[in-house]
Amino acid sequence: MSDVFHRLPHVRSLIVTELFSAAGATMAVLAVAYLSFNDSKSVIHTVLVSAAFSLPTALLGTFAGRVAARSGHRRMLFFCTIIKLGLYVAMAALAFVDALSIPLLLATSVVLGAVAAFDYPAWMQFERDIVPVDQLDQANGTLGAYASASTFVGGILGGVLLGITGPWALLLLNALSYGAFIVILVKTRPVERDTRPTERVGFAAVVRYVRGQPAIAIAFVQTGLLGLFVAPIMQLLPAIAHGLSDGTNLGIVTGAVAVGAIGLAAVVGRLRKRFSRLMILYGTFGVSGLVLFFLGLFGDVLDGAPLWILVLLALVPFGLLFSLAQAVLTAIVQTRVDPAMEGPVFAVYAIIYTLCAPIGGIFLGRFADQHDVWGSLKVAGVMVLFASVVMFVVRQRRTRGDVVRPVTTRSGQFDGILRGHLLNLNYDRDRTS
């Protein structure tokens, strides 16, 4: 299936996009994390900057989804990318003169979050214009693997540059990566599907639609759990790097997460041949919880080289599991939504994740500030394991109920979809995913 995917028109452009964008985005994340954590050594500052990015997405989400649905997908991505390029150039200039303070970071994050509200649903629709429905799992996995390889390179290179030049160079390189994407958008002209809604679709209409589509509803719940319990670990990476030695090792820690995600393309295809999407999600949550719990448990007592080894051995599988969850969840939402509802549903999907991740991040961040980062990892691990057990129990009860009751069309569809199932916002956009 992977060979077929690579032969599709415009796929090489998607891959090049992921390579440039992931490397640049990783460097920008390193720069922002360093700037927000370095002065106060508080995780909360890092979390607040992330929350400032998320808030506009939540407020503008449904409106942005309607705009993305009515506008050309490629045209919307083009204008969003131009704006982001300009913003990161301005941030690089401010960082160069040592003027990019926490308040300015918060302000620029708000603007970038507003742009992302329009960018994310347009990207998901643009990908659907290029990739057939039956290949979206493999497409998200393959693109995620390329992006992870580029993230690894960006993390290592960014970590080196961070110690030599400071954060301004990383922000500038991210801006330049958007230039490559603009060139690709100009040259790539796929046939766009008509995703314009026949009538105005508000938030309440999206909720009613999702409730009537069990597969999408399940994906939304899973996305919320992922945002609350798993995604905030990425916001703890600066504190983990500081606990190892100092903040300049942030690139190595980030790179370890990317190494695990590089194997996503090979793993997702094999797992989908043997297991349903739902079983993949149970396994992802369960193993992620164990990894986080044991990292926190032993990280609290180890030091020096043994701690380095433990952290790297834990973050590599965590990166794979996190990326796997994103790829499968995104494929569920992309394949189940009617074309006329794509923009609004994709926007609400983004809202759920971007709201849950800061909430979980604030909770874990405060715990880390008041205690230590290893304790917050143990808490996160317990949360993930608990959520996995609850979901499994609910699913088993639902299955037993379906055996007793006559199967109507809706309950039969619900059970069938349950057998078939976890995010992508891989992206800082947060795209694939």
N, C-alpha and C positions, 0 to 999 in steps of 0.2 A: 504493500500500500504506500509505503514511503516513496518508492520509485515513481509510482503514478502521481503522487502529490508533487514531486519535484518537476515533473514534466508539464504541469499545468501552466497556462499562460500567466505571466506576471508574478509567479511564485518567487523567482529569483529577486525581483524587486522587493517583495515582502521580506525575504531573508536579509538582503542588504540593509533594509530599513531597520530590522531587529539588531543587526550587528552594530551599526553606528549608534542607534538610539540607546541600546542597553549599556554600551560602554560610556557614553556621555552621561546618561542618567545616573549611573553608578558613581561617577566622579562628582556629580552635583550633590548626590545624597551624602557622600563622604564629606564634601565641603560644608554643607549645611549642618550635618551632625557634629562636625568638629567645631564649627562656629557657635552652635547653640549649647554644646556641652562643655567646651573647653574652659570658659571663664568661671562658671559656677560649679562645675562637676555635678550638676543636677540633671537627672533624667527628665524631670518635669519640663524643663525648657525645650528639650528635644521633642517631647510629646506635644507641647503646646504649638510648636511650629507645624507639626504634622496635623494637629487639629485645625489650625488656621487654614491649611490647605483643604481640609475636608468640609468645613462649614459652608463655603460657597457652593460646593457640589450638591450638598443637601438642599440648600435654599433654591438653587436655580435648576435642580435636576429635571423635573418634569417639563419645565419651559424649554430647557436646553434640548431635551429629547424630542420635543415637537419641532423645534427649529432644525435639528439634525435630520429628522425624518422628511421635512419639506424641502430642505436644501440638498444640493448635490453633495454626496458623501465625500468625494475627493476634494471639492471646493471648500467644504467646511474644514477638513483637515489642513488644507493649504493655509488658510487664514489663521487658524489656531497656531500652526507651527511658526508662522511669521511673528506672531505676537510673543510666543515663548522665546524665540531667538533674541528678540530685542530686550526682553526682560532679563535674560541671563547675561547678556552683554553688560547691561546696566549693573547687575549684581556683581559681576566680575570687576567692573571699574570701582565700585564702592569698596569691595574687599581689598583691592589693590592699595587704596589709600587708607585702609584700616577704619572704614566708616560704616561697615555693614553690621550694625548693632542688632541686638535681639528685637527691638521694636521694628526696625526695618526688615528683618527676616520675617517677622509676623506679617507685615504689610505686603511684602512681595509674595508670601505664601498664599495670602488671601486672593491676590490677583491671579496667580497661577492656578489656584483651585477653581476660580471662576472660568478660566479658559478650559480647564480639564473637564468641566461639566458639559461643555459642548464637544470637546475632543473625543471623549470616551465612546459615547454612542455612535458617533460618526466613524470611529475606527472599527467597531464591531460590525457595522453595516458594510464598510469598505471591504473587510475581510470576507464577509458573506458574498459580496459581489464577485469575488475571485475564487473562493473555495466551495466546492459542492458540499451539500449537507452530509453525505455519508463519509466525508473525509475530514470533517472538522476536528474530531478527536486527534487524529494523526497530525493535522495541520497545527493545532495548538501545541501538541507535544513537540513537534519538530521545531517550530518557531521558538518555543520556550527553551529548547536545548541550545539552539544557536544563540539566543539571547543570554543564556546562562554562561556559555563559553565566553561571550563578549563581556559579560559582567565580571567574570573572573579576571580577565585581562585588564578591564577598567579598574577593578578593585586593587590589583597589585600595582599597576602603573599609577593610579591615583594616590595610593598610600605612599609611594616613593616621592611623587611630586609634592604631596602635602608636607613632607618633611623638608623639601628643598626650597620650594617657591611659596608655600602657603596655599590657602584655599582659593585664591583668585584665579590661578591657572586652571584649576579643575572646573570652575564655573565657566570660564571662557571656552574650554574644550567642549563642554556640553553644548554651548551655544553653536559652535562650529558643526557639531554632529547634526543639528537641525538643518544646517545648510544642505547636507547630503540628502536628507529626507525631502526637502523642498525640490531638489533636482529630480528625484525619483517621482514625486507627485506630478511634476510637469510632464514627464515622459510617459508615465503609466496612465492609460485611459481605458479601464475596463468598462464593459457595459453595465450600467447601474440599474438595479432592480427598482421598481416603483414602490417606495415605502411610505408614500404620503398617506396619512390617515384620512378617511372619508369625512370625519367630523372631529371636532375638538375633543382631545383626550386629556382629562385631568387626572389628578392623583387618585381620586376615588374610583374612577373608571379603570385605572390600572390595577388597583387592589381587587376590584371585582373580577377582572380578567384573570389575574394570577390565581385567585381562589378557585376559579373554574378550570385551571390547568394544573393538575396535581404535580406533574414533574417539575414545572417551573416553581410552584410553591415550595416544594421540598428543596430545590436548589437555593431559593431565597433564604430559607431557614439555615441551611448548611453554610451559606455565605456569611450570615450573621454570626454563627458560632465560630467560623474561621477568623472573622475580624476581631471578635472579642477575645479569643483564647490563644490563637496561633500567630496572627500577623503582628501583634505588639512585640513579639520577640525581636523583630527587626529593629525596633526602636530601642531595645536594650543593648544592641551591639556596641555602641560607644562605651557604655558602662562595663561590658564584658572585656573590651579591649583595654580599658583603663585598669581593670582588675588583674589583667595579665601582666601589664608593665606600664604602658602609657598610651595615650590616644593615637600616636603615630602608627600603631599596629592595627588600626581600624580597617585598613585595606586588606590585610591578611585575613582577619576575621570575616569580613564581607566576602572575600574570595572563597573562603571555605564553604559558605552557604551556596555560592555559585557552582562550585565543583560538583556538589551533589546534584544540582539541577541539570547539569550537562547531560546526564544519562537519561533525562526524561523521555526523549523521543523513542529510545529503545524500550524503555520500561512500559510506557503507556500502551503501546501497541500489543505487547505480549500479555499484559494484564487484561486488556479488553477482550482478548480471545478466550480467556479462561474464567473471568469473573464479571459480574454485573457492575455497573457504575456504583450502585449502592454498597456492595461489598468492598469495593475499592475505597469508598469513603470511610466505612467502618475501620478498615485496616489502617488507613492513613491517620485518622484521629487517634486510634489506639496506640500505634507505634510512636507517633509524635509525642503523645503524652508521656510514654515511658522514657523516651529520649530526653525530654525536657526535665522530667523529675530526677533522673539519675545524674544529669549534668549539674543540676542545682545541689543534689545531695552530696556528690563527691567533690564538686568545685568548692564547696565550703571548707573542705579540710585539706585539699591538695595545694601545692605551691610549686613555682618554678617549672621545670621541664615536664613533670607529670601532669600539671594543670594544662599546659599547652597541648599536650597529646590528647587529653580528655576533651578539651574544647573543640579541637579540630575533628576528632572522631565523632563527636556529637553533632556538630554543625553541618557536616557533609550530608549525612542521611536526612537531617532536618530540611536542608535545602531541597533535596529530592522530593520529600513528602509534601512540602509546602507548594512546590511547583506542580506536582501531580494533582493536588487538590484544586489549584487554580485552573489547570487545563481542562479537567473533567467537568467542573462546574460551569465554566464558560461555554463548553460545547453543549451542555444540556440546555442552557438558556438560548443560545444561538439557534439550535435546531428545532426547538419547540414553539417559538414565537411566530405568530402570523405576521406576514410582511407589513401590514398596515399598523401593527402594534409595536414594531421593533424599536423605534426611537424612544417612546415613553417607557417601555418595559426595560430596555437597556439602561435608561437613565435612573430608574428606581433601583435597579440592580446595583448600580454604582453607588447610589445613596446609602443603601443598607451597609455595604462594606465600609465606605468612607466615614460613616457615623460610628459603627461598631468598633473599628480599629482604634480611634482615639479614646473611646470610653475604656476599652480594655487597657490601652497604653497608659492612661492617667492612673488607673487603679494599680497596675503593676509598677509604674514609675514611682508613685508615692511610696509603695511598699519598698522598692529598691532604695529610695532616698532615706527612709526611716530605718531600714534594716540593712540589707545588702542585696546585690543583684542575684546572688545564688539563691537566696530565699525566695525572690520573686519568680525565679525559674521553677522552683519546686511547686509554688502555688499554681503557676500556669500549667504545669504537668498534671497536677491533680484535677484542675478544671477541665482540661482536654479529655482525660480519662473518664471523668464523671459524665461529660456530655456524650461521649461515645457510648457508654453503657446505657444511658437514658434513651438515646436514639434507637439502640438495638432492642431494648425492651419494648418500646412503643411500637416498633416495626413488627416484632414477634406477636404482640397482642393484636395488632391490626390483621396480621396474616391469619391467626386462629379465628378471628371474627369473620373474616371473609369465607373461611371453610364452612362455618355454620350457616351463614346467611346466603340466600340466593344472590347470585352475582348479577347486578344491574350493569348497564353499560358504563356508568361512571365509576362504580367501585371496581369493576374489572379493569378499566383503564388505569385506575389509581394503583392497583396491585401490580399490574404489568409494568408500569413506570417505576414503581418502587424497586422492581427487580432489575431495572435497567439503570445506575447513578454513580465528586465534590467540586476554584476561583480563578480567574485571571485578571486581574488588574495588574498581571506581572508588571506590569508596567508601572512606570510612575504615572502613566495615564490612567489609569492602571489598566492596561490592556490585557493581553492574554496572560496571558495570560497565559 
